[in-house]
Amino acid sequence: MYILESNHDLAMQSLRLAIDIHLQSSPINGKYVSRCYHSLVQLVLHGQAAEEAEQNESWKVLNKVLDLMDSVAKVRHNYVQ
């Protein structure tokens, strides 16, 4: 079992859960997901320690955001055509 070490960890886990739930819903509330990702990125960047594990976590979050942005761009491109 994973024990949360701080409010920072609790906030990150909560945002991840909210993002996962809303990405599985239909239709996806893009505004809400965007706000959740924005908050998650802020937490990762402001809470980032010098530890390698924290840096890896930062890259994972940022890559997920970039993947989401790419998929939204593809959907919009297909819709326009």
PyRosetta script that sets phi, psi and omega in degrees:
from pyrosetta import init, pose_from_sequence

init()
pose = pose_from_sequence("MYILESNHDLAMQSLRLAIDIHLQSSPINGKYVSRCYHSLVQLVLHGQAAEEAEQNESWKVLNKVLDLMDSVAKVRHNYVQ")
pose.set_psi(1, 137.3)
pose.set_omega(1, -178.9)
pose.set_phi(2, -87.5)
pose.set_psi(2, 126.0)
pose.set_omega(2, 178.9)
pose.set_phi(3, -103.1)
pose.set_psi(3, 126.2)
pose.set_omega(3, 179.3)
pose.set_phi(4, -72.6)
pose.set_psi(4, 134.0)
pose.set_omega(4, -175.9)
pose.set_phi(5, -92.0)
pose.set_psi(5, -18.6)
pose.set_omega(5, -175.9)
pose.set_phi(6, -160.0)
pose.set_psi(6, 174.1)
pose.set_omega(6, 174.9)
pose.set_phi(7, -63.5)
pose.set_psi(7, -31.3)
pose.set_omega(7, 177.6)
pose.set_phi(8, -59.8)
pose.set_psi(8, -47.4)
pose.set_omega(8, 178.7)
pose.set_phi(9, -63.6)
pose.set_psi(9, -41.0)
pose.set_omega(9, 179.1)
pose.set_phi(10, -62.3)
pose.set_psi(10, -44.2)
pose.set_omega(10, 179.4)
pose.set_phi(11, -63.9)
pose.set_psi(11, -41.6)
pose.set_omega(11, 179.7)
pose.set_phi(12, -64.9)
pose.set_psi(12, -43.9)
pose.set_omega(12, 179.9)
pose.set_phi(13, -64.4)
pose.set_psi(13, -39.7)
pose.set_omega(13, 179.4)
pose.set_phi(14, -64.5)
pose.set_psi(14, -43.2)
pose.set_omega(14, 178.8)
pose.set_phi(15, -65.4)
pose.set_psi(15, -41.2)
pose.set_omega(15, 177.7)
pose.set_phi(16, -60.3)
pose.set_psi(16, -43.6)
pose.set_omega(16, 179.6)
pose.set_phi(17, -64.0)
pose.set_psi(17, -44.9)
pose.set_omega(17, 178.8)
pose.set_phi(18, -61.2)
pose.set_psi(18, -41.7)
pose.set_omega(18, 178.9)
pose.set_phi(19, -63.0)
pose.set_psi(19, -47.6)
pose.set_omega(19, -179.8)
pose.set_phi(20, -59.8)
pose.set_psi(20, -43.9)
pose.set_omega(20, -179.2)
pose.set_phi(21, -63.5)
pose.set_psi(21, -45.7)
pose.set_omega(21, -176.1)
pose.set_phi(22, -74.3)
pose.set_psi(22, -27.0)
pose.set_omega(22, 175.7)
pose.set_phi(23, -71.9)
pose.set_psi(23, -22.6)
pose.set_omega(23, 179.0)
pose.set_phi(24, -89.1)
pose.set_psi(24, -10.9)
pose.set_omega(24, -178.7)
pose.set_phi(25, -79.7)
pose.set_psi(25, 163.9)
pose.set_omega(25, 179.2)
pose.set_phi(26, -135.2)
pose.set_psi(26, 121.8)
pose.set_omega(26, -4.5)
pose.set_phi(27, -77.7)
pose.set_psi(27, 158.7)
pose.set_omega(27, 179.5)
pose.set_phi(28, -76.5)
pose.set_psi(28, 131.7)
pose.set_omega(28, 176.1)
pose.set_phi(29, -85.2)
pose.set_psi(29, 92.0)
pose.set_omega(29, -174.8)
pose.set_phi(30, -60.4)
pose.set_psi(30, -36.0)
pose.set_omega(30, -179.6)
pose.set_phi(31, -64.8)
pose.set_psi(31, -43.2)
pose.set_omega(31, -179.6)
pose.set_phi(32, -67.2)
pose.set_psi(32, -45.9)
pose.set_omega(32, 179.8)
pose.set_phi(33, -61.7)
pose.set_psi(33, -41.3)
pose.set_omega(33, 178.6)
pose.set_phi(34, -60.4)
pose.set_psi(34, -43.3)
pose.set_omega(34, 178.9)
pose.set_phi(35, -65.3)
pose.set_psi(35, -39.4)
pose.set_omega(35, 178.0)
pose.set_phi(36, -63.7)
pose.set_psi(36, -46.0)
pose.set_omega(36, 178.0)
pose.set_phi(37, -62.6)
pose.set_psi(37, -39.8)
pose.set_omega(37, 178.5)
pose.set_phi(38, -59.2)
pose.set_psi(38, -46.1)
pose.set_omega(38, 178.9)
pose.set_phi(39, -64.7)
pose.set_psi(39, -39.6)
pose.set_omega(39, 179.7)
pose.set_phi(40, -65.0)
pose.set_psi(40, -43.1)
pose.set_omega(40, 178.0)
pose.set_phi(41, -62.8)
pose.set_psi(41, -42.3)
pose.set_omega(41, 177.8)
pose.set_phi(42, -60.4)
pose.set_psi(42, -44.0)
pose.set_omega(42, 178.5)
pose.set_phi(43, -61.8)
pose.set_psi(43, -43.7)
pose.set_omega(43, -178.3)
pose.set_phi(44, -64.3)
pose.set_psi(44, -44.8)
pose.set_omega(44, -176.6)
pose.set_phi(45, -72.4)
pose.set_psi(45, -39.5)
pose.set_omega(45, -178.4)
pose.set_phi(46, -80.3)
pose.set_psi(46, -25.3)
pose.set_omega(46, -179.0)
pose.set_phi(47, -98.2)
pose.set_psi(47, 6.5)
pose.set_omega(47, -173.2)
pose.set_phi(48, -68.5)
pose.set_psi(48, 128.4)
pose.set_omega(48, 175.7)
pose.set_phi(49, -99.3)
pose.set_psi(49, 176.6)
pose.set_omega(49, -179.3)
pose.set_phi(50, -78.6)
pose.set_psi(50, -6.8)
pose.set_omega(50, -177.1)
pose.set_phi(51, -68.6)
pose.set_psi(51, 144.6)
pose.set_omega(51, -179.2)
pose.set_phi(52, -62.6)
pose.set_psi(52, -35.9)
pose.set_omega(52, 179.9)
pose.set_phi(53, -62.0)
pose.set_psi(53, -40.8)
pose.set_omega(53, 178.4)
pose.set_phi(54, -66.6)
pose.set_psi(54, -38.8)
pose.set_omega(54, 178.8)
pose.set_phi(55, -66.1)
pose.set_psi(55, -39.6)
pose.set_omega(55, 177.0)
pose.set_phi(56, -63.1)
pose.set_psi(56, -40.2)
pose.set_omega(56, 178.5)
pose.set_phi(57, -63.2)
pose.set_psi(57, -40.3)
pose.set_omega(57, 178.5)
pose.set_phi(58, -60.5)
pose.set_psi(58, -44.9)
pose.set_omega(58, -180.0)
pose.set_phi(59, -65.3)
pose.set_psi(59, -38.5)
pose.set_omega(59, 178.6)
pose.set_phi(60, -60.8)
pose.set_psi(60, -46.8)
pose.set_omega(60, -179.4)
pose.set_phi(61, -63.6)
pose.set_psi(61, -47.2)
pose.set_omega(61, -178.5)
pose.set_phi(62, -63.6)
pose.set_psi(62, -37.6)
pose.set_omega(62, 177.3)
pose.set_phi(63, -66.6)
pose.set_psi(63, -36.8)
pose.set_omega(63, 176.6)
pose.set_phi(64, -63.7)
pose.set_psi(64, -41.1)
pose.set_omega(64, 178.6)
pose.set_phi(65, -63.3)
pose.set_psi(65, -44.4)
pose.set_omega(65, 179.3)
pose.set_phi(66, -64.1)
pose.set_psi(66, -39.5)
pose.set_omega(66, 176.8)
pose.set_phi(67, -62.7)
pose.set_psi(67, -41.8)
pose.set_omega(67, 178.5)
pose.set_phi(68, -64.0)
pose.set_psi(68, -43.8)
pose.set_omega(68, 179.2)
pose.set_phi(69, -62.3)
pose.set_psi(69, -39.9)
pose.set_omega(69, 179.0)
pose.set_phi(70, -65.0)
pose.set_psi(70, -42.2)
pose.set_omega(70, -179.3)
pose.set_phi(71, -68.4)
pose.set_psi(71, -35.9)
pose.set_omega(71, 176.4)
pose.set_phi(72, -64.9)
pose.set_psi(72, -41.9)
pose.set_omega(72, 179.3)
pose.set_phi(73, -62.9)
pose.set_psi(73, -39.2)
pose.set_omega(73, 178.7)
pose.set_phi(74, -66.1)
pose.set_psi(74, -41.7)
pose.set_omega(74, 178.8)
pose.set_phi(75, -63.2)
pose.set_psi(75, -44.1)
pose.set_omega(75, 179.7)
pose.set_phi(76, -64.4)
pose.set_psi(76, -39.5)
pose.set_omega(76, 179.5)
pose.set_phi(77, -64.0)
pose.set_psi(77, -43.2)
pose.set_omega(77, 178.6)
pose.set_phi(78, -66.8)
pose.set_psi(78, -33.7)
pose.set_omega(78, 179.9)
pose.set_phi(79, -69.2)
pose.set_psi(79, -37.3)
pose.set_omega(79, -179.2)
pose.set_phi(80, -68.5)
pose.set_psi(80, -34.9)
pose.set_omega(80, -176.9)
pose.set_phi(81, -74.6)
pose.dump_pdb("model.pdb")
